[in-house]
Amino acid sequence: MRRVFFVAGESSGDLHGANLIRALRQVDPAIECEGLGGRRMAEAGMTLRHDLAGEAVMGFSEVLRAFAGIRRIFLETVAHLERTRPGAVVLIDYPGFNIRLGRKAKALGVPVIYYISPQVWAWRKKRIHTIAEIVDKMLVILPFEEKLYRDMGVDCTYVGHPLLDHIASIQTAGHYGDGLLIGLLPGSREQEIVRLLGAMLETARGIREAHPDARFVTPCVDEIRERQVRTIAGEFPLETVVGKTYELLNGARFCLVASGTATLETALFGVPMIILYKVSPLNYWIARHVVHVDHIGMVNILAGRSIVPEFIQHDARPEKILPRALGLIDDTPAREQMLRDLAEVRAKLGTLGASARAASHVLAALKGKPHG
């Protein structure tokens, strides 16, 4: 019986881990999957030892406050690996936890596969040396990452971006497509929503003055976040829904989006957007000193230039955001240019099949054979 232990610590990792598990089980229905992740991975057939993704925190100071709980989970996981010795460990992003766990698994002689690289090209670049020491196979989802690792002597393969698979697997009926639809996507974590939704709502009020027929929708990751969003929205006519993000994007005219995976999802649906990013003052101060990228939005990083406006920290204010938003909602040259730029980014991410290609490498590791 072949067994794989997975670790994903965030919502996006839970999503991509679930699709990888489905791809594995499609080839080998008897494969045993267990680990740390979230609801989606459990639904895909993984025995969930702890809902690490559901309890995800963001920001340096928040991680410090949660350190005791995370350390307990880490020690329990190491002990479990020592007892069970799975055929392989698949680490999905989440570097603070996963790089340390990978080192432990390597010492136990368990093959380590890293799926979805930490953003070593953006911050803490020296981690690539540690990763090179612990991984048996690196599977990356951004085209420029393969050369980065291969230059370090890492057995690395670019498999494509799994979001393409996930979007293709969803039947988007588009029932949110009636009228002028505006998406407000403040993120999946409590802290993100607290910091960003207020500015989004104030901007939405300005949009509503210019477009009284506009409908505003926020997709929420679960009922808890939906209640939080409704409380913050108050009397503003904001529609909320659990899930249905792709149904929203399928019919949206424009979106305000928290920096993160949602920016790339929005880009893949070809929806003009504005990116917002706001964290605590301490976290922002730390980030300015350790993160070394010209842009925060993945869509801009992939484009290699600023194609989507980014409003960061103190600039994430309605009076600054609103004029740019109105210029992207109306039929303007700015909107047409962004549509062309988003299509260019979509083309850079290759073809469907990332999850299946990643699964083939995991299965090869279980058999002890190199694969491509």
VOFI-750853 format. One record per residue (C-alpha): residue number from 1; residue in one letter; x, y, z. Coordinates in Angstrom, 3 decimals. Last residue first. Layout:
BEGIN
  lumlum  kolkol        px        py        pz
     NUM       A         X         Y         Z
...
This chain:
BEGIN
  lumlum  kolkol        px        py        pz
     372       G    11.684    13.489   -16.370
     371       H    10.802    10.871   -13.802
     370       P    13.423     9.317   -11.558
     369       K    12.371     6.007   -10.037
     368       G    11.893     5.054    -6.391
     367       K     8.383     3.755    -6.976
     366       L     6.967     6.298    -4.550
     365       A     9.057     8.971    -6.241
     364       A     7.567     8.031    -9.619
     363       L     4.096     8.387    -8.153
     362       V     4.905    11.896    -6.951
     361       H     6.328    12.790   -10.366
     360       S     3.208    11.552   -12.173
     359       A     1.022    13.509    -9.732
     358       A     2.774    16.766   -10.655
     357       R     1.983    16.169   -14.331
     356       A    -1.644    15.397   -13.502
     355       S    -1.955    18.535   -11.378
     354       A    -0.356    20.729   -14.034
     353       G    -2.533    19.395   -16.876
     352       L    -3.744    22.481   -18.724
     351       T    -1.358    24.549   -20.818
     350       G     1.196    27.305   -20.341
     349       L     1.197    30.048   -17.747
     348       K     2.617    32.710   -20.064
     347       A    -0.575    32.839   -22.155
     346       R    -2.612    33.977   -19.161
     345       V    -0.170    36.826   -18.569
     344       E    -0.618    38.038   -22.169
     343       A    -4.404    37.864   -21.852
     342       L    -4.143    40.051   -18.747
     341       D    -2.138    42.624   -20.711
     340       R    -4.714    42.825   -23.507
     339       L    -7.558    43.298   -21.017
     338       M    -5.481    45.908   -19.197
     337       Q    -5.014    47.893   -22.387
     336       E    -8.736    47.857   -23.148
     335       R    -9.542    49.086   -19.650
     334       A    -7.020    51.924   -19.839
     333       P    -8.309    52.909   -23.305
     332       T   -11.729    53.405   -21.699
     331       D   -15.038    51.555   -21.754
     330       D   -16.011    52.262   -18.151
     329       I   -15.148    49.969   -15.263
     328       L   -11.399    50.497   -15.524
     327       G   -11.500    54.308   -15.393
     326       L   -14.008    54.148   -12.547
     325       A   -11.582    52.025   -10.533
     324       R    -8.651    54.373   -11.175
     323       P   -10.682    57.351    -9.922
     322       L   -11.901    55.366    -6.868
     321       I    -8.569    54.042    -5.554
     320       K    -6.985    57.279    -4.403
     319       E   -10.045    58.664    -2.593
     318       P   -10.845    55.173    -1.316
     317       R    -7.505    54.741     0.493
     316       A    -4.998    51.909     0.035
     315       D    -2.123    54.414    -0.257
     314       H    -1.324    54.023     3.437
     313       Q    -0.604    50.282     2.964
     312       I    -0.232    49.482    -0.736
     311       F    -2.467    50.416    -3.639
     310       E    -1.380    48.370    -6.647
     309       P    -2.592    49.232   -10.159
     308       V    -2.577    46.284   -12.592
     307       I    -0.192    46.153   -15.588
     306       S     2.945    47.074   -13.674
     305       R     5.855    45.235   -15.278
     304       G     7.401    41.789   -15.514
     303       A     4.042    40.341   -16.540
     302       L     4.509    37.449   -14.113
     301       I     5.355    39.829   -11.266
     300       N     2.423    42.073   -12.201
     299       V    -0.062    39.164   -12.045
     298       M     1.576    37.958    -8.848
     297       G     0.721    41.259    -7.174
     296       I     3.387    42.632    -4.832
     295       H     5.516    44.476    -7.390
     294       D     9.166    45.578    -7.636
     293       V    10.363    42.724    -5.484
     292       H    12.792    42.574    -2.570
     291       V    10.991    41.584     0.613
     290       V    13.118    41.721     3.775
     289       H    13.308    45.374     4.825
     288       R     9.970    46.597     3.500
     287       A     8.333    43.479     4.916
     286       I     9.525    44.254     8.443
     285       W     8.070    47.763     8.370
     284       Y     4.842    46.443     6.876
     283       N     4.547    43.788     9.556
     282       L     5.039    46.369    12.286
     281       P     2.503    48.785    10.756
     280       S    -0.099    45.999    10.502
     279       V    -0.947    44.828     6.990
     278       K    -2.484    46.407     3.890
     277       Y    -2.420    45.324     0.259
     276       L    -4.954    46.246    -2.409
     275       I    -4.884    45.194    -6.062
     274       I    -7.111    46.871    -8.674
     273       M    -8.899    44.826   -11.277
     272       P    -9.835    44.204   -14.903
     271       V   -11.372    40.723   -15.345
     270       G    -9.746    38.373   -17.854
     269       F   -10.839    35.203   -16.056
     268       L    -7.184    34.237   -15.661
     267       A    -6.465    37.691   -14.230
     266       T    -9.066    37.264   -11.505
     265       E    -7.530    33.939   -10.517
     264       L    -4.085    35.566   -10.504
     263       T    -5.246    38.342    -8.201
     262       A    -7.127    35.841    -6.049
     261       T    -3.875    34.037    -5.224
     260       G    -2.669    36.959    -3.147
     259       S    -2.971    40.743    -2.918
     258       A    -6.524    41.594    -1.922
     257       V    -8.771    42.278    -4.907
     256       L   -11.095    45.073    -6.023
     255       C   -12.885    43.639    -9.038
     254       F   -14.324    44.744   -12.390
     253       R   -16.968    43.689   -14.919
     252       A   -17.716    40.411   -13.200
     251       G   -19.594    37.569   -14.904
     250       N   -17.151    34.664   -14.803
     249       L   -15.426    36.200   -11.809
     248       L   -18.563    35.722    -9.710
     247       E   -19.099    32.138   -10.807
     246       Y   -15.415    31.607   -10.104
     245       T   -15.705    32.854    -6.542
     244       K   -18.821    30.733    -5.912
     243       G   -17.658    29.871    -2.375
     242       V   -19.925    31.088     0.390
     241       V   -21.960    34.024    -0.920
     240       T   -22.287    37.655     0.019
     239       E   -24.248    40.476    -1.592
     238       L   -23.342    43.958    -0.430
     237       P   -26.170    46.467    -0.128
     236       F   -24.398    48.704     2.423
     235       E   -26.368    48.705     5.673
     234       G   -23.632    47.003     7.716
     233       A   -20.764    45.916     5.471
     232       I   -18.533    45.103     8.458
     231       T   -21.112    42.757     9.974
     230       R   -21.861    41.123     6.630
     229       V   -18.154    40.464     6.037
     228       Q   -17.700    38.871     9.462
     227       R   -20.777    36.697     8.976
     226       E   -19.411    35.549     5.622
     225       R   -16.012    34.825     7.188
     224       I   -17.655    32.433     9.632
     223       E   -19.870    30.924     6.915
     222       D   -16.886    29.851     4.814
     221       V   -14.408    31.039     2.140
     220       C   -16.448    34.116     1.330
     219       P   -17.423    35.478    -2.097
     218       T   -18.089    39.237    -1.949
     217       V   -20.630    40.713    -4.379
     216       F   -21.453    44.293    -5.394
     215       R   -24.218    45.065    -7.877
     214       A   -24.032    48.235    -9.984
     213       D   -27.276    49.903   -11.096
     212       P   -26.449    53.244    -9.465
     211       H   -23.226    53.523   -11.546
     210       A   -21.467    56.825   -10.781
     209       E   -22.821    57.022    -7.229
     208       R   -22.423    53.277    -6.882
     207       I   -18.733    53.485    -7.768
     206       G   -18.247    55.966    -4.926
     205       R   -20.008    53.666    -2.487
     204       A   -17.874    50.792    -3.774
     203       T   -14.731    52.757    -2.916
     202       E   -16.003    53.086     0.638
     201       L   -16.756    49.367     0.675
     200       M   -13.284    48.447    -0.583
     199       A   -11.618    50.677     1.995
     198       G   -13.618    49.013     4.768
     197       L   -12.962    45.522     3.376
     196       L    -9.189    45.842     3.517
     195       R    -7.919    45.747     7.102
     194       V   -10.611    43.660     8.778
     193       I   -10.908    41.336     5.798
     192       E    -7.181    40.699     5.699
     191       Q    -7.036    39.987     9.428
     190       E    -9.879    37.442     9.282
     189       R    -8.278    35.488     6.467
     188       S    -9.860    34.628     3.106
     187       G    -9.088    37.802     1.179
     186       P   -10.778    41.162     0.602
     185       L   -12.407    40.201    -2.723
     184       L   -14.995    42.847    -3.676
     183       G   -16.436    41.897    -7.058
     182       I   -18.406    44.354    -9.197
     181       L   -21.274    43.173   -11.423
     180       L   -23.029    45.571   -13.788
     179       G   -26.232    43.738   -14.654
     178       D   -26.866    40.012   -14.694
     177       G   -23.697    37.927   -14.562
     176       Y   -24.111    36.453   -11.102
     175       H   -25.749    33.387   -12.659
     174       G   -22.513    32.771   -14.556
     173       A   -23.023    29.030   -14.980
     172       T   -19.341    28.505   -14.325
     171       Q   -18.760    24.761   -14.518
     170       I   -15.550    24.337   -12.574
     169       S   -12.918    21.901   -13.825
     168       A   -11.346    24.419   -16.233
     167       I   -10.755    26.840   -13.374
     166       H    -9.056    24.141   -11.346
     165       D    -6.857    22.988   -14.173
     164       L    -5.664    26.501   -15.005
     163       L    -5.135    27.172   -11.309
     162       P    -2.674    24.275   -11.320
     161       H     0.041    26.404   -12.983
     160       G     2.484    24.529   -15.156
     159       V     4.629    21.487   -14.308
     158       Y     8.053    23.160   -14.238
     157       T    10.477    20.448   -13.166
     156       C    13.335    20.603   -10.664
     155       D    16.097    18.210    -9.607
     154       V    18.086    20.848    -7.728
     153       G    21.649    21.655    -8.806
     152       M    21.417    25.321    -7.829
     151       D    21.149    26.382   -11.491
     150       R    18.320    23.873   -11.709
     149       Y    16.502    25.763    -8.995
     148       L    16.480    29.183   -10.664
     147       K    16.047    27.598   -14.102
     146       E    12.743    26.048   -13.012
     145       E    11.447    29.172   -11.263
     144       F    10.974    31.324   -14.385
     143       P     7.972    29.333   -15.614
     142       L     5.909    29.529   -12.415
     141       I     4.335    26.328   -11.096
     140       V     7.356    24.538    -9.643
     139       L     7.847    20.872    -8.765
     138       M    11.030    20.282    -6.758
     137       K    12.177    16.674    -6.319
     136       D    14.445    15.035    -3.761
     135       V    14.302    18.059    -1.509
     134       I    16.384    18.635     1.619
     133       E    19.709    20.141     0.565
     132       A    18.398    22.255    -2.323
     131       I    15.735    23.665    -0.029
     130       T    18.413    24.806     2.380
     129       H    20.331    26.551    -0.413
     128       I    17.099    28.126    -1.720
     127       R    16.544    29.581     1.720
     126       K    19.267    32.120     0.939
     125       K    16.713    34.159    -1.010
     124       R    14.919    35.270     2.137
     123       W    12.530    37.355     0.016
     122       A    11.180    37.678    -3.498
     121       W    13.048    35.060    -5.557
     120       V    12.658    32.599    -2.693
     119       Q     8.901    32.730    -3.183
     118       P     8.309    29.320    -1.634
     117       S     7.983    26.750    -4.384
     116       I     4.774    25.026    -5.319
     115       Y     5.208    21.265    -4.799
     114       Y     8.234    20.199    -2.753
     113       I     8.806    16.453    -2.847
     112       V    10.743    14.877     0.005
     111       P    11.626    11.176    -0.054
     110       V    11.613     9.732     3.507
     109       G    15.068     8.730     4.745
     108       L    14.352     9.825     8.310
     107       A    16.870    12.665     8.024
     106       K    15.078    13.836     4.891
     105       A    11.779    13.881     6.770
     104       K    13.286    16.092     9.492
     103       R    14.741    18.531     6.937
     102       G    11.414    18.608     5.114
     101       L     9.654    19.494     8.354
     100       R    11.896    22.513     8.779
      99       I    11.333    23.613     5.178
      98       N     7.617    22.974     5.573
      97       F     6.855    25.117     8.596
      96       G     8.373    28.452     7.611
      95       P     7.994    27.571     3.925
      94       Y     4.198    27.275     3.536
      93       D     4.507    26.157    -0.180
      92       I     3.089    22.620    -0.540
      91       L     5.278    19.878     0.944
      90       V     4.708    16.344    -0.334
      89       V     6.232    13.668     1.898
      88       A     6.905    10.272     0.349
      87       G     6.487     6.544     0.968
      86       P     5.366     7.211     4.515
      85       R     7.563     6.316     7.540
      84       T     4.749     5.609    10.067
      83       R     6.301     6.053    13.491
      82       E     8.969     8.657    12.678
      81       L     6.493    10.515    10.468
      80       H     4.030    10.675    13.360
      79       A     6.678    12.002    15.732
      78       V     7.559    14.721    13.236
      77       T     3.873    15.608    12.881
      76       E     3.339    15.875    16.638
      75       L     6.387    18.127    16.901
      74       F     5.100    20.400    14.124
      73       I     1.571    20.558    15.534
      72       R     2.960    21.615    18.918
      71       R     5.206    24.203    17.264
      70       I     2.225    25.676    15.406
      69       G     0.276    26.041    18.643
      68       A     3.154    27.724    20.467
      67       F     3.963    30.026    17.539
      66       A     0.493    31.541    17.103
      65       R     1.532    34.900    18.566
      64       L     4.733    34.854    16.516
      63       V     2.774    34.090    13.356
      62       E     0.554    37.120    13.992
      61       S     3.636    39.354    14.375
      60       F     5.146    38.227    11.066
      59       G     2.003    38.557     9.003
      58       M    -0.668    36.072     8.004
      57       V    -2.440    33.346     9.956
      56       A    -3.848    30.061     8.676
      55       E    -6.344    28.236    10.888
      54       G    -8.257    26.620     8.043
      53       A    -5.011    25.708     6.305
      52       L    -3.668    23.816     9.324
      51       D    -6.792    21.739     9.733
      50       H    -4.999    18.890    11.518
      49       R    -4.676    15.154    10.891
      48       L    -6.840    15.254     7.775
      47       T    -7.112    11.845     6.122
      46       M    -6.959    12.849     2.473
      45       G    -9.749    11.868     0.074
      44       A   -10.448    14.953    -2.040
      43       E   -12.914    16.200     0.603
      42       A   -10.090    16.187     3.147
      41       M    -7.887    18.176     0.782
      40       R   -10.671    20.726     0.318
      39       R   -11.319    21.097     4.041
      38       G    -7.756    21.909     4.971
      37       G    -4.158    20.793     5.127
      36       L    -2.038    18.596     7.345
      35       G    -1.525    14.990     6.386
      34       E    -2.937    11.825     4.965
      33       C    -3.171    10.151     1.567
      32       E    -3.303     6.406     0.994
      31       I    -3.133     5.244    -2.632
      30       A    -5.776     2.654    -3.513
      29       P    -7.399     4.715    -6.281
      28       D    -4.074     4.800    -8.202
      27       V    -4.216     6.881   -11.403
      26       Q    -7.339     8.857   -10.497
      25       R    -6.197     8.818    -6.890
      24       L    -3.074    10.775    -7.772
      23       A    -4.983    13.376    -9.802
      22       R    -7.512    13.783    -6.997
      21       I    -4.682    14.252    -4.502
      20       L    -3.084    16.897    -6.735
      19       N    -6.392    18.747    -7.004
      18       A    -6.761    18.745    -3.238
      17       G    -3.199    19.962    -2.748
      16       H    -3.858    22.851    -5.114
      15       L    -6.877    23.997    -3.116
      14       D    -5.305    23.411     0.296
      13       G    -2.212    25.296    -0.840
      12       S    -4.415    28.215    -1.854
      11       S    -6.135    28.213     1.553
      10       E    -2.907    28.061     3.541
       9       G    -0.835    25.571     5.517
       8       A    -0.430    22.642     3.156
       7       V     1.393    19.483     4.240
       6       F     0.920    16.113     2.561
       5       F     1.937    12.599     3.663
       4       V     1.846     9.963     0.941
       3       R     1.152     6.263     1.380
       2       R     1.480     3.334    -1.042
       1       M     0.000     0.000     0.000
